[in-house]
Amino acid sequence: MADAPTPTQAPPRTRADGGEEAAQGTPTARSTAAQPPSAADAEVLARAQAGDHQAFAQLYALHKRRIYSLCLRMVGNVAEAEDLTQEAFLQLHRKIATFRGDSAFSTWLHRLAVNVVLMQLRKKGLSLISLDEAMEPNPEEGPSRSFGAPDLTLAGTIDRLALERAIADLPAGYRLIFVLHDVEGFEHNEIASMLDCSIGNSKSQLHKARLKLRDALRAQNRQEARP
């Protein structure tokens, strides 16, 4: 897909409370991911559902950057991300008439894109962490903590490149939840709808993804500190 954009949204800076801040001058996606569509957007969507090709092109222009960004973060390859973005919008073109407004359109579209990405990862034989994995703590992860509790090991601003590397090295299942929640800004109920899992499982996977990121960043810091 020749005109696929390069993602411009910076990854979030992690706060001590386990939340995230925008990179300087850049709002997080969380501020916009779940906002209801404007009347104009709803009209464009209705026209696209009725078969208006120009309206569909407008939807493509509005959403292609975030879909491409999601694909690129998941597969780490520009050409592959472009192909997956194209496939996601082909799926949208085939299925847009079935959208009934039970969820936000952006959530529904992301679900289509996520399914396309997951199919590709499975074709490549990559192991996905089960989204039905129990929330019992793993002894290797240390004492259990409450989700959302302060994580002092992630306090302060983390180097962006180090964080990007750590995210890319996450197992695909953990990375998907982390990207959807902490980068794309979706809430757990939206992620649960996209992935057909429970809200509790979404929270569990995010928690474990953050633990793995913490350990990866610690390891990177130790390596960089060596003489």
NURODREN-839894 format. One record per residue: residue number from 1; residue in one letter; x, y, z of N, C-alpha, C in turn. Coordinates in pm, 1 decimal, always signed. Atoms other than C-alpha are relative to their C-alpha. Example, Ala and Ser with C-alpha at 12.3 -4.5 7.8 and 13.67 -1.06 7.14 Angstrom:
BEGIN
   n res     n_c1     n_c2     n_c3    ca_c1    ca_c2    ca_c3     c_c1     c_c2     c_c3
   1   A    +89.0   -119.0     +0.0  +1230.0   -450.0   +780.0    +90.0   +120.0     +0.0
   2   S    -82.0   -119.0     -6.0  +1367.0   -106.0   +714.0    -77.0   +109.0    +73.0
***
This chain:
BEGIN
   n res     n_c1     n_c2     n_c3    ca_c1    ca_c2    ca_c3     c_c1     c_c2     c_c3
   1   M    +87.6   -119.0     +0.0     +0.0     +0.0     +0.0    +89.8   +122.0     +0.0
   2   A   -102.0   -101.8    +20.1   +201.5   +290.7   -130.0    -14.3   +117.9    +92.9
   3   D    +15.4   -123.0    -75.4    +46.7   +569.6    +75.8    -14.9    -24.1   +149.7
   4   A    +11.6    +25.1   -143.5    +56.1   +400.2   +416.2    +95.7    +90.6    +74.0
   5   P    -83.7    -95.3    -69.0   +191.5   +654.1   +664.3    +91.6    -67.3    +99.3
   6   T    -79.7    +47.8   -112.0   +467.1   +608.9   +912.8    -62.2    +52.5   +127.1
   7   P    +66.9    -44.2   -121.6   +333.6   +623.7  +1268.3    +73.5   +114.7    +64.5
   8   T    -62.5   -116.3    -61.8   +396.5   +957.3  +1436.3    -26.2     +7.7   +147.8
   9   Q    +32.0     -8.0   -141.4   +246.9   +891.1  +1777.1   +109.5    -65.4    +81.7
  10   A   -105.4    +52.6    -83.8   +519.2   +846.2  +2035.0    -58.6    -91.8   +105.1
  11   P    +49.8    +84.9   -106.5   +489.1   +567.6  +2291.3    -14.3    +80.0   +127.2
  12   P    +23.3    -77.1   -120.9   +364.8   +680.8  +2630.0   +119.1     -3.8    +93.3
  13   R    -96.9     +0.7   -107.0   +598.3   +782.0  +2908.4    -69.8    -55.4   +122.2
  14   T    +67.5    +69.3   -107.8   +520.0   +557.4  +3200.1    +19.1    +75.3   +130.6
  15   R     -3.9    -67.4   -128.1   +431.5   +716.1  +3534.1    +12.0   -102.0   +110.4
  16   A    -14.1    +88.4   -114.0   +484.4   +573.3  +3878.5   -130.1    -69.2    +34.5
  17   D   +127.5    +62.7    -34.0   +113.4   +495.7  +3906.0    -40.9   -105.6   -101.0
  18   G    +31.7   +101.9    +99.1   +131.9   +255.2  +3613.4    -75.0    +55.3   -118.8
  19   G    +66.7    -62.0   +113.2    -39.9   +502.9  +3381.1   +101.6    +49.9    -98.4
  20   E    -95.1    -51.2    +96.6   +115.9   +695.1  +3098.6    -27.7   +144.4    -33.3
  21   E     +9.1   -137.8    +43.5   +185.3  +1045.6  +2981.3    +35.2     +4.6   -146.7
  22   A    -38.9    -16.9   +139.7   +220.0  +1172.9  +2629.6   +143.8    +45.8     -7.9
  23   A   -126.8    -64.7    +26.5   +555.6  +1252.3  +2482.8    -26.7   +149.3    -11.6
  24   Q    +20.5   -144.1     -8.6   +607.3  +1626.5  +2509.9    -64.6    +53.9   -127.0
  25   G    +68.5    -62.4   +112.6   +360.7  +1813.2  +2290.2    -91.6    -92.2    -76.3
  26   T    +82.5    +95.6    +73.1   +174.9  +1497.0  +2185.6   -104.0    -58.9    +91.9
  27   P   +101.8    +58.0    -86.0   -162.2  +1395.1  +2335.5     -2.5   -150.3    -13.2
  28   T    +12.6   +144.6     +9.1   -212.4  +1029.3  +2420.8   -126.2    -35.2    -74.7
  29   A   +118.9    +46.5    +70.7   -458.4   +827.7  +2214.8   -115.7    -18.7    +95.5
  30   R   +106.2    +23.0    -96.1   -651.8   +764.7  +2537.9    -98.8   +115.3     +1.7
  31   S    +89.4   -114.4     -4.1   -797.5  +1113.4  +2506.8   -101.6     -1.4   -113.7
  32   T    +87.6     -2.5   +116.7   -963.4  +1030.8  +2173.9    -57.8   -135.4    -36.9
  33   A    +36.9   +132.6    +50.0  -1003.6   +653.6  +2140.1   -147.4    -30.1    +13.4
  34   A   +137.2    +40.8    -25.6  -1350.9   +626.0  +2290.1   -100.2   +114.0    -14.4
  35   Q    +91.8   -111.9    +15.5  -1500.2   +963.6  +2203.4   -107.8    -34.9   -101.9
  36   P   +106.3    +29.0    +96.4  -1839.7   +939.7  +2029.4    +23.5    +76.9   -129.3
  37   P    -21.4    -68.5   +126.8  -1838.6  +1030.1  +1660.2    -83.5   +126.4     -8.3
  38   S    +77.4   -121.1    +22.5  -1949.4  +1375.4  +1555.3   -111.4    -30.8   -100.1
  39   A   +109.4    +18.2    +95.8  -2263.1  +1420.0  +1345.9    +55.0    -16.8   -141.4
  40   A    -59.8     +9.8   +133.6  -2043.5  +1470.2  +1038.8    +62.1   -136.9    -22.0
  41   D    -60.5   +132.6    +12.7  -1850.1  +1147.2  +1108.2   -107.3   -107.0    -14.4
  42   A   +109.3    +97.2     +7.8  -2174.1   +957.1  +1162.5    -62.3     +0.9   -139.1
  43   E    +56.5    -10.5   +135.1  -2301.5  +1087.5   +827.7    +90.4    -68.5   -101.2
  44   V    -95.1    +65.4    +90.2  -1983.1   +974.1   +650.8    -11.7   -151.5    +11.9
  45   L    +13.5   +143.4    -22.0  -2017.8   +631.1   +809.5   -126.8    -54.3    -65.1
  46   A   +127.4    +44.3    +58.7  -2383.6   +603.4   +703.9     +8.8     -4.4   -151.8
  47   R    -14.1     -2.2   +145.5  -2295.6   +700.7   +347.1    +88.1   -115.1    -47.8
  48   A    -88.7   +110.2    +36.8  -2011.6   +448.4   +337.4    -73.9   -133.0     +8.1
  49   Q    +77.6   +122.6    -12.9  -2247.3   +176.5   +459.5    -99.8    -16.0   -114.5
  50   A    +94.9     +3.5   +112.1  -2484.3   +269.4   +177.7    +68.9    -20.8   -134.8
  51   G    -72.7    +28.4   +123.2  -2207.6   +208.5    -76.9    +66.3   +119.4    -64.7
  52   D    -63.3   -120.5    +53.8  -2071.0   +561.8   -126.3   +151.9    -16.4     +8.3
  53   H   -144.2    +25.4     +2.6  -1708.6   +506.0   -233.5    +79.6   +121.0    +50.3
  54   Q    -69.9   -118.5    -49.0  -1607.9   +865.3   -161.6     -4.3     +5.4   +152.6
  55   A    +10.7     +2.6   -145.3  -1736.5   +830.7   +195.1    +93.5   -105.3    +58.9
  56   F    -92.2   +102.9    -48.5  -1539.0   +507.2   +236.1   +143.6    +51.2     -5.5
  57   A   -134.8    -57.9    +10.1  -1227.8   +690.2   +115.1    +25.5    +96.8   +115.2
  58   Q    -14.5    -89.5   -114.4  -1291.2   +949.1   +388.1    +25.7    -79.4   +128.0
  59   L    -23.9    +84.9   -117.5  -1312.6   +674.6   +651.2   +142.8    -53.2     -1.0
  60   Y   -136.9    +49.4    +13.6   -986.9   +531.6   +519.2   +100.2   +106.9    +41.9
  61   A    -90.9   -108.9    -33.5   -816.6   +869.0   +547.0     -1.1    +30.7   +149.4
  62   L    +12.7    -30.4   -142.1   -947.6   +917.4   +902.0    +67.7   -104.1    +88.4
  63   H    -41.2   +108.8    -89.5   -842.3   +578.5  +1038.2   +126.2    -74.0    -41.3
  64   K   -110.2    +82.4    +48.3   -553.0   +446.4   +827.9   +125.8    +12.6    +86.3
  65   R   -124.9    -19.0    -74.9   -276.5   +597.2  +1043.7     +4.0    -88.2   +124.9
  66   R     -0.2    +78.4   -123.7   -383.3   +427.4  +1365.1     -1.9   -149.6    -29.1
  67   I     +0.3   +141.3    +35.1   -454.1    +93.9  +1194.8   +139.3    -42.5    -45.4
  68   Y   -137.0    +30.2    +43.9   -114.1   +104.6  +1025.5    +94.9     -5.2   +119.3
  69   S    -85.3     -3.5   -117.8    +51.8   +197.9  +1354.9    -15.3   -127.7    +82.4
  70   L    +24.7   +124.8    -72.7   -113.2    -99.1  +1528.2    +67.4   -117.6    -70.1
  71   C    -59.5   +110.6    +75.0     -4.4   -337.2  +1251.2   +151.6     +2.5     +7.9
  72   L   -145.7    -10.8     -1.4   +351.1   -205.7  +1246.8    +56.2    -39.3   +135.4
  73   R    -49.5    +35.7   -133.4   +392.0   -236.9  +1622.5     -9.8   -150.4    +24.4
  74   M    +17.9   +142.2    -23.4   +265.0   -593.9  +1609.8    +94.0    -86.3    -83.3
  75   V    -81.5    +85.1    +86.2   +471.6   -724.8  +1317.3   +141.6    +53.2    -19.4
  76   G   -134.5    -55.6     +5.7   +770.4   -486.7  +1317.7    +61.6     +6.6   -137.8
  77   N    -50.9     -2.5   +136.9   +800.4   -481.4   +940.1    -89.2    +92.6    -81.8
  78   V    +77.0   -102.7    +70.0   +694.1   -186.1   +723.3    -83.6    -58.9   -112.5
  79   A    +72.7    +55.2   +114.2   +600.5   -380.5   +411.4   -114.2    -90.5    +46.1
  80   E   +103.0    +89.9    -51.3   +409.6   -641.8   +610.1   -113.5    +79.9    +64.9
  81   A   +102.5    -84.2    -62.5   +229.9   -371.2   +809.8    -86.6    +68.3   -105.3
  82   E    +77.4    -60.7   +108.5   +125.8   -200.7   +485.6    -99.0   -100.9    -57.3
  83   D    +88.5   +103.3    +54.7    -16.2   -528.8   +353.1   -114.5    -30.5    +96.5
  84   L   +102.7    +30.5    -99.4   -202.0   -596.2   +678.0   -100.7   +114.6    +11.1
  85   T    +90.1   -114.9     -1.9   -345.1   -243.9   +678.8    -93.9     -5.3   -119.4
  86   Q    +82.2    +13.8   +119.9   -466.2   -294.5   +324.0   -104.5   -109.4    +19.7
  87   E    +93.9   +110.6    -21.6   -623.4   -628.1   +421.7   -108.1    +39.0   +100.0
  88   A    +99.3    -43.3    -99.1   -793.8   -469.7   +724.5   -106.6    +87.0    -64.5
  89   F    +98.2    -86.8    +64.5   -958.0   -207.8   +505.7    -78.8    -74.4   -108.6
  90   L    +78.5    +85.0    +89.5  -1056.8   -469.9   +248.6   -108.9    -73.0    +78.8
  91   Q    +99.2    +62.6    -87.2  -1227.9   -652.9   +535.2   -108.6   +101.2    +37.9
  92   L    +96.9   -104.1    -33.7  -1390.9   -325.6   +635.4    -96.1    +23.9   -115.8
  93   H    +84.8    -24.6   +116.6  -1518.9   -270.8   +281.5   -104.5   -110.5    -15.7
  94   R    +93.5   +112.3    +13.4  -1675.8   -617.8   +280.9   -104.8     -0.6   +110.3
  95   K    +85.1    +21.1   -117.4  -1828.3   -594.6   +627.8    -63.1   +126.4    +56.6
  96   I    +44.3   -125.5    -60.7  -1907.3   -226.5   +686.6   -152.1     +7.4    +15.3
  97   A   +146.0     -3.9     -8.6  -2278.1   -279.0   +620.1    -52.5    -75.3   +121.4
  98   T    +44.5    +77.6   -116.3  -2290.4   -518.6   +917.6    +19.9    +75.8   +130.9
  99   F    -21.2    -77.9   -122.7  -2182.5   -250.0  +1166.6   -132.4    +58.0    +47.1
 100   R   +129.1    -41.1    -53.7  -2480.2   -179.8  +1390.5    +10.2   +103.5   +111.0
 101   G    -15.2   -102.7   -102.5  -2332.7    +69.5  +1636.7     -6.0    -50.9   +141.9
 102   D     +0.8    +54.2   -136.0  -2322.9   -167.7  +1934.4   +123.6    +42.0    +78.6
 103   S   -121.5    -53.8    -61.4  -1973.4    -32.9  +2004.2    +45.2   +117.2    -85.0
 104   A    -54.8   -109.5    +79.3  -1771.8   +265.7  +1886.7    +54.6    -55.7   -131.9
 105   F    -48.5    +47.7   +129.9  -1682.4   +239.1  +1517.5   +149.2    -27.8     +4.8
 106   S   -145.2    +21.0     -7.8  -1311.0   +276.1  +1599.5    +31.7   -132.0    +68.6
 107   T    -20.6   +127.9    -68.1  -1336.2    -19.8  +1839.6    -30.3   -115.1    -94.5
 108   W    +39.3   +104.1    +95.1  -1514.9   -228.4  +1576.0   +104.8    -16.4   -109.1
 109   L   -101.7     +5.0   +104.2  -1258.0   -137.8  +1309.6   +129.1    -60.4    +53.8
 110   H   -121.1    +57.2    -58.5   -969.7   -217.6  +1543.2    -15.2   -150.7    +19.8
 111   R    +20.3   +144.0    -14.4  -1126.4   -555.7  +1610.1    +25.6    -71.1   -132.5
 112   L    -29.4    +57.6   +131.1  -1118.9   -626.9  +1236.1   +150.8     -7.0    -23.7
 113   A   -144.7     -5.5    +22.3   -754.7   -518.3  +1221.5    +73.5    -99.8    +89.1
 114   V    -62.5    +94.1    -92.4   -660.7   -721.7  +1529.0    -15.0   -142.6    -52.0
 115   N    +20.7   +134.4    +53.6   -814.3  -1033.6  +1373.2    +91.4    -26.9   -118.9
 116   V    -90.3    +14.8   +114.4   -614.5   -974.7  +1054.9   +143.1    -23.6    +48.4
 117   V   -135.7    +13.5    -53.7   -292.8   -934.9  +1256.3    +18.4   -136.5    +65.5
 118   L    -11.3   +128.9    -68.6   -360.6  -1242.6  +1470.6     +8.2   -115.1    -98.7
 119   M     -6.6   +104.9   +102.8   -423.4  -1455.4  +1162.4   +139.3     -5.9    -61.0
 120   Q   -133.9     -4.4    +57.5    -90.5  -1341.4  +1018.6   +103.1    -56.4    +97.1
 121   L    -95.7    +50.6    -98.6    +96.5  -1413.1  +1342.7    -10.5   -151.8    +13.3
 122   R    +17.2   +146.0     -9.5    -53.0  -1760.9  +1359.6    +57.2    -69.7   -123.7
 123   K    -58.6    +57.7   +121.4    +46.6  -1827.1   +997.3   +151.6     -8.8    +11.1
 124   K   -145.4     -1.6    -16.4   +403.0  -1737.1  +1094.6    +44.6    -92.9   +112.1
 125   G    -33.3    +95.7   -104.0   +383.9  -1987.0  +1378.8    +43.6    +62.1   +130.8
 126   L    -38.5    -64.8   -124.6   +435.5  -1731.4  +1654.1    -93.4    -42.3   +111.5
 127   S    +79.0    +40.5   -115.6   +320.9  -1836.7  +1998.0    -68.5   +121.2    +59.7
 128   L    +76.5   -106.9    -61.7    +43.3  -1618.8  +2137.5    -34.8    -39.7   +142.7
 129   I    +40.9    +26.3   -137.3    -11.0  -1592.9  +2511.3   -151.5    -12.7     +3.1
 130   S   +143.7    +21.6     -3.4   -358.0  -1730.6  +2580.9    -69.6   +114.8    +70.7
 131   L    +77.5   -105.4    -63.0   -611.3  -1458.4  +2652.1    -93.1    -56.1   +106.4
 132   D    +80.0    +62.8   -104.4   -791.7  -1708.4  +2874.3    +85.1    -41.3   +118.4
 133   E    -90.8    +36.4   -108.0   -489.2  -1745.6  +3099.1    -53.7    +49.1   +133.7
 134   A    +52.8    -36.0   -132.0   -587.8  -1744.9  +3466.1    +77.2   +116.3    +59.8
 135   M    -60.9   -117.6    -60.8   -514.0  -1440.6  +3677.9    +82.3    -35.0   +123.7
 136   E    -81.0    +37.9   -114.7   -328.8  -1644.5  +3942.4   +143.0    +47.5    -22.6
 137   P   -136.7    -49.1    +17.7    +17.2  -1494.3  +4006.5    +97.4   -112.9    -27.1
 138   N   -107.7    +94.0    +27.7   +318.1  -1674.0  +3868.4   +107.4    +18.8   +105.6
 139   P   -101.7    -15.1   -104.8   +573.0  -1748.4  +4144.7   +123.8    +72.3    -47.7
 140   E   -119.9    -66.0    +51.3   +848.4  -1623.7  +3915.3    -15.3   +150.9     -6.7
 141   E    +23.3   -143.5    +10.5   +685.2  -1282.0  +3905.0     +2.2    +69.2   +134.7
 142   G     -7.2    -60.9   -132.2   +716.1  -1229.0  +4278.5   -137.0    +17.2    +60.1
 143   P   +128.0    -16.8    -68.7   +441.7  -1119.3  +4517.0   -104.4    +62.1    -90.7
 144   S   +109.8    -56.4    +78.1   +102.0  -1042.6  +4370.4    -20.8   +145.0    +36.5
 145   R    +32.5   -139.2    -26.4     +8.0   -678.2  +4336.1   -135.3    +30.3    -60.9
 146   S   +130.0    -38.3    +53.0   -322.2   -510.3  +4274.3    +19.3    +72.5   -132.0
 147   F     -9.9    -67.9   +127.9   -379.9   -398.4  +3917.8    -24.4   +148.8    +18.9
 148   G    +14.9   -144.5    -10.4   -333.1    -24.3  +3887.9    +75.4    +57.9   +118.2
 149   A    -75.5    -51.0   -114.1   -124.0     -1.4  +4206.5   +129.5    +63.3    -48.7
 150   P   -124.6    -65.0    +42.1   +186.7   +221.7  +4192.4   +110.9   -100.8    -23.0
 151   D   -114.2    +85.2    +31.0   +483.7    +51.6  +4031.8   +122.3    +89.2     -0.8
 152   L   -110.4    -94.9    -15.6   +784.6   +241.1  +4158.7   +118.1    -35.7    -89.0
 153   T   -109.9    +38.5    +87.7  +1017.1    +41.8  +3933.8    -12.8    +63.5   -137.3
 154   L    +19.9    -67.6   +127.9   +866.6   +228.8  +3637.9    -16.8   +150.8    +18.7
 155   A    +17.9   -141.9    -28.5   +874.7   +571.8  +3800.2    +83.7    +84.3    -95.0
 156   G    -73.0    -94.0    +82.6   +978.8   +868.1  +3589.2    -13.1    -30.3   -147.9
 157   T     +6.8    +14.9   +144.9  +1021.8   +904.5  +3216.1   +102.1   -101.6    -47.6
 158   I    -86.5   +104.9    +53.2  +1164.9   +605.1  +3033.5    +47.7    +40.4   -138.2
 159   D    -54.6    -29.2   +131.1  +1393.1   +643.3  +2735.5    -87.3    -62.5   -108.0
 160   R    +95.0    +43.5   +101.2  +1170.0   +618.4  +2428.8    +50.3   -118.2    -82.0
 161   L    -52.6   +107.3    +82.2  +1398.9   +398.2  +2222.1     +9.9   -129.8    +78.6
 162   A     -6.5   +119.1    -84.4  +1454.8   +160.3  +2511.7   -138.1    -61.0    +18.1
 163   L   +136.4    +49.0    -16.4  +1080.5   +135.9  +2564.3    -50.3    -65.6   -127.9
 164   E    +40.9    +58.2   +128.4  +1019.7    +72.8  +2193.1    +60.6   -139.3    -17.9
 165   R    -65.4   +130.0    +12.6  +1274.5   -210.4  +2196.5    -65.2   -102.0    +92.0
 166   A    +60.5    +91.4    -97.3  +1120.1   -360.7  +2507.5   -140.0    -42.8    -44.4
 167   I   +134.1    +33.6    +49.4   +767.9   -344.2  +2359.0    +11.1   -100.4   -115.0
 168   A    -15.8    +88.5   +115.7   +888.8   -509.8  +2036.2    +38.7   -140.9    +42.0
 169   D    -45.9   +131.0    -45.6  +1041.1   -795.0  +2238.3   -103.6    -74.0    +83.6
 170   L   +105.0    +67.8    -75.6   +720.0   -873.7  +2428.9    -57.4   -116.4    -81.0
 171   P    +76.3   +103.1    +72.9   +543.4  -1201.5  +2340.8   -121.2    +64.0    -66.3
 172   A   +101.6    -65.7    +82.0   +280.2  -1126.7  +2078.5   -129.1    +28.4    +76.4
 173   G   +124.5    -20.5    -73.8    -18.1  -1172.2  +2312.2     +8.9   +114.5    +97.0
 174   Y    -20.0   -110.0    -93.3   +119.8   -940.8  +2578.7    +12.6   +132.7    -74.4
 175   R    -22.7   -123.8    +76.4   +230.5   -689.2  +2317.0   -131.1    +56.3    -52.7
 176   L   +128.1    -44.6    +53.5   -118.4   -677.1  +2166.6    -79.7    +75.7   +105.9
 177   I    +74.6    -66.1   -107.2   -283.3   -592.1  +2499.1    +66.0   +131.9    +37.7
 178   F    -71.2   -122.0    -38.3    -14.2   -337.4  +2587.4    -20.5   +109.7   -103.8
 179   V    +16.1   -100.0   +106.5    -38.3   -162.7  +2249.6   -142.4    +54.0     -1.4
 180   L   +139.5    -45.4     +3.3   -418.1   -151.4  +2255.7    -32.4    +90.4   +118.3
 181   H    +36.3    -76.4   -119.5   -436.5    -17.9  +2612.0    +91.4   +120.5    +22.8
 182   D    -91.1   -106.4    -40.8   -123.5   +186.2  +2681.6    +46.2    +87.8   -115.5
 183   V    -42.0    -80.6   +116.3    -47.4   +306.9  +2327.9   -121.8    +53.8    -74.7
 184   E   +117.8    -42.3    +75.7   -378.7   +313.3  +2139.6   -106.6    +64.4    +87.3
 185   G    +89.6    -69.8    -91.8   -574.7   +418.5  +2447.6   -136.2    -62.8    +20.4
 186   F   +128.8    +64.1    -20.8   -857.8   +165.7  +2452.1    -14.7    -45.3   +145.1
 187   E    +29.6    +47.4   -134.2  -1025.8    +75.6  +2780.1    -12.4   -152.4     -1.5
 188   H     +1.7   +146.3     -7.9  -1033.4   -281.4  +2906.9   -129.9    -59.7    -53.1
 189   N   +125.8    +54.9    +52.1  -1401.2   -326.7  +2821.7     +0.9     -2.4   -152.7
 190   E     -9.5     -1.9   +145.7  -1326.5   -228.1  +2459.8    +93.4   -110.6    -49.7
 191   I    -95.3   +104.9    +37.6  -1026.1   -461.4  +2442.7    -64.4   -137.0    +15.0
 192   A    +68.4   +127.5    -21.4  -1234.0   -744.4  +2587.3    -96.2    -28.5   -114.1
 193   S    +91.3    +16.7   +112.7  -1489.8   -685.1  +2311.5    +75.2    -35.2   -127.3
 194   M    -78.8    +27.6   +120.0  -1221.8   -684.4  +2041.6    +50.8   -143.4     -3.1
 195   L    -71.6   +126.5     -5.0  -1055.0  -1002.6  +2159.4    -84.3   -115.9    +52.5
 196   D    +88.4   +104.0    -53.3  -1354.8  -1196.0  +2293.6    +57.5    -63.2   +126.1
 197   C    -49.5    +48.5   -128.0  -1200.8  -1224.3  +2637.7    -67.4    +81.8   +109.5
 198   S    +59.9    -73.7   -110.3  -1305.6  -1105.2  +2982.4    +81.2   +125.5    +29.8
 199   I    -71.0   -120.7    -43.4  -1215.8   -764.0  +3122.7   +112.5    -38.1    +95.5
 200   G   -103.0    +44.3    -94.0  -1027.8   -942.3  +3400.2   +121.4    -57.3    -69.8
 201   N   -113.1    +55.3    +74.2   -814.9  -1130.3  +3149.3    +79.6   +109.3    -70.6
 202   S    -69.6   -111.9    +62.0   -735.7   -808.3  +2965.2    +89.6    +70.2   +101.2
 203   K    -79.0    -63.6   -105.9   -620.5   -652.3  +3292.6   +118.4    -87.3    +40.1
 204   S   -106.3    +92.1    -37.2   -419.3   -961.8  +3377.4   +113.8     +2.7   -101.2
 205   Q   -102.5     -1.1   +104.3   -239.5   -962.0  +3042.1    +78.0   +131.4     +0.6
 206   L    -68.8   -128.5     -5.4   -162.2   -590.2  +3070.2    +96.0     +3.9   +117.8
 207   H    -84.2     +4.7   -119.0    -27.3   -639.9  +3421.0   +127.7    -79.9    -26.7
 208   K   -115.5    +84.3    +27.2   +200.8   -920.9  +3305.1    +89.4    +62.4   -106.9
 209   A    -80.0    -69.8   +101.0   +310.4   -720.7  +2999.6    +85.8   +107.6    +65.3
 210   R    -76.2   -104.9    -68.1   +413.1   -433.3  +3227.1   +111.1    -58.6    +85.2
 211   L   -105.6    +65.6    -77.0   +606.0   -672.8  +3451.8   +115.8    -39.5    -90.9
 212   K   -104.9    +38.9    +94.2   +793.5   -805.7  +3150.0    +75.0   +122.6    -52.3
 213   L    -66.8   -123.5    +42.6   +862.7   -452.0  +3030.7    +93.9    +50.9   +108.2
 214   R    -84.3    -44.8   -111.7   +994.2   -359.3  +3373.8   +129.0    -79.9     +4.9
 215   D   -119.3    +85.0     -6.4  +1230.2   -657.6  +3374.1    +91.7    +26.3   -119.4
 216   A    -80.8    -25.3   +119.2  +1343.9   -586.9  +3016.8    +74.8   +132.4    +11.1
 217   L    -64.0   -131.4    -14.4  +1413.9   -220.4  +3094.8   +109.1     -4.5   +105.9
 218   R   -104.3    +17.3   -100.8  +1605.2   -317.9  +3407.9   +123.7    -64.7    -62.0
 219   A   -110.5    +69.1    +62.1  +1816.8   -556.9  +3202.4    +75.5    +92.5    -94.8
 220   Q    -65.4    -94.7    +90.8  +1882.9   -288.4  +2941.4    +83.1   +100.9    +78.1
 221   N    -73.6    -97.3    -80.6  +1985.0    -41.5  +3211.8   +127.5    -60.2    +58.0
 222   R   -118.8    +64.5    -53.0  +2223.9   -294.1  +3367.4   +106.6    -16.2   -108.5
 223   Q    -93.4    +19.0   +110.1  +2379.0   -366.5  +3028.3    +66.8   +132.0    -38.6
 224   E    -56.6   -131.0    +37.5  +2424.5     +3.8  +2949.8    +92.7    +53.6   +108.0
 225   A    -82.5    -50.1   -110.6  +2579.0    +64.1  +3292.7   +134.1    -69.4     +8.8
 226   R   -126.4    +70.8     -3.8  +2855.7   -188.3  +3232.8   +110.2    +82.2    -65.1
 227   P   -111.0    -75.9    +59.2  +3197.3    -34.5  +3165.7    +45.7    -59.3   -132.2
***
